[in-house]
């Protein structure tokens, strides 16, 4: 280490410990007395004695340090002032500092004079490496006369060069001039006279010298003068003859320039903004001051404000018409930003947009609603809402304006136009065309104003109207169920996709479907009865599915969930499984219609008759499907509804057992028969009633039937068998010239064909001869002959040729008959439903309804004894609801059958006798109830025990 470095280190020690020595001097006074004080304060104990020893050692170490420091200051003496430019360390006022660097050194003047620090010379010998002071720092310390309590010594620095004092006012004026010049340059868009850093430091220096208020006032005045004079005059000069859009463009340009100028100004006066203005809530920041100046002098000006607002709205209106160019769109965005920045959007521009837009919407709604169809109007409304919403987001309109515009659109274009949007005819067209897009948009518009419930009446009107058209369409009666399934599928799709599964509209769909499907009308379709037709057609459709399988399903009704045509076509191993799945899905859809049917009696009657044919003729496509359908009907209608249907299946199973038992008996007795007889034994109460048809049975068949009847009666006593030959079918082996065939025919067809066994090949048999041999009535015989001679398989030839069979025709064996199949099945004409059978079924159902109604009347009268006419009608409807809703007029007719003649006057009796002589006898015979009156004069009935 050099001598110069040692001197600097020594000086640092002296300067650092000067203030500390004062405290050390005070402590030295009580140094010798400290042990005494400690011993006096501490009680005598081993622990306290140890602690006292530690404290004494600490004081001894401190004393040694104090001696060393005192010796370091032993040479400090008071000296006289030798030169005027000596620094007195006791002078509290700091001199002006020179920014130029200077080199200083310390020189010792001796032991007997005051020590002075010479900043111009080199270190003296007193602080050299061989000086005594240096030795004392490294070696032993000799005692000195250093007195810590003697007060501070005076240290004089010689040759200290001081900077001349600066005039602060002159500096302030200089900086102010620079700032004013810079502001003028900024406002004129010219180059700054000096750097931004220098300007910033000038502002900082003035703020630190408490010149911030004056700087702020100067800045505020300059900005105000620029905006209110230069900028305003330029705008007024150009806006005198300019359009609102042009004025708006000028203002936006000036605003953009002003924002850039404010950014530069704020960077110069940043220290003022952050240190002075920020701490005073009454003063505005530089940015706020600039915005306020522009608002107060430019925007508020009477010649500019209206044009600014009108120009902005004109751009908005042009965009609505699709006439706004890209540059104008950018101008609109900047103008809206300007209004937001000035804080006038909510007060001035927002209300103007809403007011002018309301006028536009009123005109738009009036024009569109009168010139467009409902789908087009709905589409335009939807586009209007979407465009207005996007326009608000694109151009920066606030959320309040956006929400208010949407509210006005909903009010003007939707709520005030309900009569157009909810017109039944127009909505029906949308539903009939299955216009899902328009329906979805219509529901979305109505939901905005919570008007979804108002869609229920037109929706209900459409369902009732189209449903009634399908149900009462006599020309397309056979297509009723497929059309209803398609109709239901379409409505479900509309409800799910367009109406968002609205609960109220869902109830309307179900209630409307239930209403029209249970409507009854006395027509030729129901043979003059009031039976609902859908029950019959649903039963026939189920029969078609269970007989034909997937092939019988109408193409319009096969698009069901779970159907996999690719597997059906490509994988033959899974064809049966897929077919059963398809049948099951189709039956599920049919059951949805069945649930809407109130009166299950019609369905039950026709389903039972069709089921009997399928079971007796073996025409079911799948036994599993039959059982599945029975299980579903049981879960829907209860065990009582399917009791007879289940009994029919049991009879078929028991009949198989009886046939096995009969064959076993004949084998045991070694009795051979020329025919293989199979007999189905049916319970008369469970199966439909069939008429007895007169027919001449061949002797061989009569013999086999008599043998089976004897066997059955021996096994089951007290039972009687009634043979129904009209339901029988046979398998015959026929020898034709072109090949032998096995023919599956009905019993009547077989009886007719057997008449040709004894005839020659070309021998003709007249129609009367066949009728006499078979003993069949004319109607049945003509149908049978038509199936044999005029159908697909013509095993007989008819002369003359034709589709109709007459009593003058002759028949012979068709020698040219051939078919590639060995086993053929001739259509069983007798198995098809005839008009007479259909009529009888409807009449039987109507009669059963009357009997049930009468039984309900008797049950109610027994329980109530006395009841008014209105109450009786209501309770009968409730009691018979499970089998269909009755007409109050029909109920009244059944009530009259039970009213006694005791309260009927003579004229009434006369009218009854004239109208219905048999009815009088029924009334007299039954005599269950009589007419009565309540206290308030209402009609009532009393039960006669």
C-alpha positions, 0 to 999 in steps of 0.5 A: 500500500502506498503512503497516499493510500495510508493517509486516506485510510487514516483520515477515514478513521478519524472522520468516522470516529469523531462523533463516537469519541464524545460518547466514549469520553462520557463512558470513561468517567464511569469506567473505574466506578462501573465494577462497583455499580455492577457488584452493588446491583447484583446479588451474590450468587455463583451465576451472578459472579460469573456474569460480573466477571464477563462484564468486567472483561468486556469493560477492560477490552473496551478500555484498551480500544479507547486508549488506542483511539485516543493515541491516534488523535494525540497530535490533533491541536488547534491551529490558527487560520493561515489562509482565507480559503480554509474550510472551517468544519464548524461552519454549518453553511455549505459552500457552492460545489464545483463540478470539476474534479480536484486532487487533495492531500493531507499535510501535518504542520507539527505537534505544537500548532493546530493541524491543517489539511492541505489539499494541494500538497503531497503527504508529509513525513508525519504520516509516512510509514516510519512515523510514530503514529504509524508505529502506534497503530501497529505496535505498543501504544504510549500514553497521550494527553487526549481528552475526549471531553474537551470538545471538538477540534477545529479542522482547517482545509487549505487550498480548497477551491470553491465554485462561484455562487449561481444566481437562481433567478437567472437559472429559472428564467433560462429553464423557463425560456427553454420550456416555452420554446420547446412547447411552441416547437411541439405545437408547431410540429417543429424540431425541439431546441434541445434534447428531451433529457435536458428539458426533463432535468430542467423541470426536475431542478425547478420542481426541487427548488419549489418552482413547480406551481409557476411551471404548472401555470405556464404549461397550463396557459400555453396549452389553453392558448394553443387549443382555444386560439390556434386549433379552434380558429383553424377548425372554425375556418374549415367547418363553415361550409363543410359537411358534418362528416368533413368537420368530424374528420378534421376534428379527429385529425386535430385530436390525434395530433393533440394526443401525440403532442400531449404525449411529448409534453407529458414526457418533458413534464413527467417529474412535475406530473408525478411529484407535484400534480399527483400529490394534489387532488385539486389539480389535474394531471397533464393528460386530464388537462389536455382532454379537458382543454379539447373538450371545453374549447373544441367540442363544446363550441356551438359550431362544432358540437352538433356537426361532430355528433351528426357526422358520427351518426351519419357514418353509423347510418351509412354502415346500416345501409351498407354504404360505408367504405373502409376509410370511413369505417376507420373514421367512425371508430376513431370518432367513437374513441374521441367521444369516449375519451372526452367523456361525452359519449354517455351524455350526448352521443348515446341518447342521439344514437338511441333516438335516431335508431328508434325512428329508423327501426319503426320505419324498417319494421313497417316496411318489412312487415308489409312487404315480406312473407313471414319466413323472410321477415323473421330472417330479416329480424334475425339479421337486424339483431345480429348486425346491430350487435356486431356493429356496436362491437366493431365500432366501440359503442358501449354496452348500454347502447348495445343493450338498448338497441337490442331492446328497441329491436325486440320491442318494435320488430317483435313485440309490436308485430306479434299479430304478424309473427303469430298468425296461425296461417303463416306459422302453419305454413312454416310447420307444414314446410318443416322450415326448421331454420325459420321456426328456430329464428321465430322462437329465438325472437319470441324468447327475447321478449318472453313471448314463447308461450304465445306460440302455443295457440298457432302451434295447437291450431296447426296440429289439430288441423293437420291431424284431423285431415290425416284421421278423417281422410277416407281416400288415404285411410290405409296410410293413416298410421304411417302418416301419423308417425311421420307427423309425430316425428316432425313435431318432435324434431321441431319441438326439440331443435327449434323450440328448445324443448319448451315445456309449455309447447311440449304440453301443447303438442301432446294435448293437441295430438291427444285431442285430434286422435280421439275425435270421432265423427259418424261417417262411412269410415266407422259405419255410422258409429262414433268409434275413433278410427285411429284405434282400428288403424293402429291395430291393423298397422301392428298386424301388418308389422307382425305378419310381414316384418321389416318388409311390411314397414312403410318406407316413410316409417323406417327411419328409426333410431337403431336401424342399421341397413348396412348390416342388414345388407352385408351381414346375413348372419345378423339379419334376424337380429337386426330385423327383430330390432327394427320391428321392436323400434317400429312397435315402440313408435306405434305405441306412442300413438296408442298412448294418445288413444282414450278408447282402447275398445276399438283397438282391442277388438281389431287387435284380437281378431287380427291376432286370432288370424295370425295364430290360427293361420301361422302367419306371424313373422316372429313369435318373440315379436308377438310376445313382446307386443303383448308385454308392452300392451300389458304394461300400458293397459294393465293385466285385464286388457291382455287377459283374453290375449294371453288366453289365446296364446295358451289355447294354441299351446294346449292345442299342440299338446292335444294333437300330440296326445291324439296322434299317440293314441292312434299310434298305440291303437295302430289306426291309420288315417288318409289325412293328417289332422291338426285341430286348434281348440279355442276358448269361446270367451277369449277368442273373437266370435266367428259366424258358422258358414254352411259347407259340405265337408268331404267324408274323409275330413268328417270321419277324422273330425269325428274321431278327434271329437270323440277322443277330446270328449272322453278326455274332457267331460262337459265340453262342447266343440263347435267346428269353424271350417271357415278358419281351416287351411289345408295342404294338397298334393296336385299332379299337373301335366307340367309337374307335381306341386304342393298347394297350401290353400284354405278349407273352402279352396280345398273343397272346391279343388277336390271336386275336380279329382273325378273330372278329366283334364279338359272337362269343364264344370259349371259354376252352379254344379260347384255350388251345389257340391260344396253348399257354399253361399254365392258370396263365399264361392265367388271369392273362392273361385276368383282366388283359384282362377283369377289370382296370381296362381291360376290352377283353374281356368275360367271361361270366359276370361275375366277378373270377375266370377259370374254364375254362368262361368265354367271352370276346368283344370289349367293344364298349362299351369307351371311354377318354378316353386314346388310348394306354392301358397294361394292367397287366402281370400277368406282370411282378409277382412271384409266390409261386413266384418269391419262393420260388425266389429264397429257395431259390436264395439259401439254396443259394448260402449253402451252396455258399459255406459249403462253399467256405469250409470247403475253403479253411480246411482246405487252409490249416490242414490240422488244426483243431478243431471249434470253431475251424473253426466260428468261422473259417467264420463270419468268412469268410462274414460278408459274406453273412450270419451263419450258424447253427452248426448249418448249418455243422456240416451242411456240415462233415459233407458233407466228412467221410470215412467212414474213421473212421465206425463201422458204426452211424453208417453205418447211421443215415446210410443210414436218414436220407439215402441220397443223403448217403452217396454225397456223403460217399464222393464228396467225401472231403475231410476226416476226423475226428480228435482232439487230444491233450486229446481235443477233436474235430478234422478233418484235411484229406485231400490 
